[in-house]
């Protein structure tokens, strides 16, 4: 399983930034994919995830500003970050897992945004938001 993030960098508060994760073909078609982040001195937290059937989970505190999406033709996972804040500064990681725990609700299976549920990780890409 190969996950390679890119697109991190510096952005001013209030701006937008998108990070990408290139996924190996096998992983892309059969795995649940997600984005996590880790700020200095803090534990890794879930940002958003997409189940194999396309069902999305977003961290409640970030929903509305951060959006996960994919480009099937490019086998790429994206995280679009809008109205970024200084506290969004972190290393952003792409993650994958074949069968993570999910929550069944309203006829959909939502992946849990828990680090322990994902076994495969990219190297991370740094996002720095300045005031």
Rosetta blueprint (number, residue, H / E / L):
1 X L
2 X L
3 X E
4 X E
5 X E
6 X E
7 X L
8 X L
9 X E
10 X E
11 X E
12 X E
13 X L
14 X L
15 X L
16 X L
17 X E
18 X E
19 X E
20 X E
21 X E
22 X E
23 X E
24 X L
25 X H
26 X H
27 X H
28 X H
29 X H
30 X H
31 X L
32 X E
33 X E
34 X E
35 X E
36 X E
37 X E
38 X E
39 X L
40 X L
41 X L
42 X L
43 X L
44 X L
45 X E
46 X E
47 X E
48 X E
49 X E
50 X E
51 X L
52 X L
53 X L
54 X L
55 X L
56 X E
57 X E
58 X E
59 X L
60 X L
61 X L
62 X L
63 X E
64 X L
65 X L
66 X E
67 X E
68 X E
69 X E
70 X E
71 X E
72 X H
73 X H
74 X H
75 X L
76 X E
77 X E
78 X E
79 X E
80 X E
81 X E
82 X L
83 X L
84 X L
85 X L
86 X H
87 X H
88 X H
89 X L
90 X E
91 X E
92 X E
93 X E
94 X E
95 X E
96 X E
97 X E
98 X L
99 X L
100 X L
101 X L
102 X E
103 X E
104 X E
105 X E
106 X L
107 X L
108 X E
109 X E
110 X E
111 X E
112 X L
113 X L
114 X L
115 X H
116 X H
117 X H
118 X L
119 X L
120 X E
121 X E
122 X L
123 X L
124 X L
125 X E
126 X E
127 X E
128 X E
129 X E
130 X E
131 X L
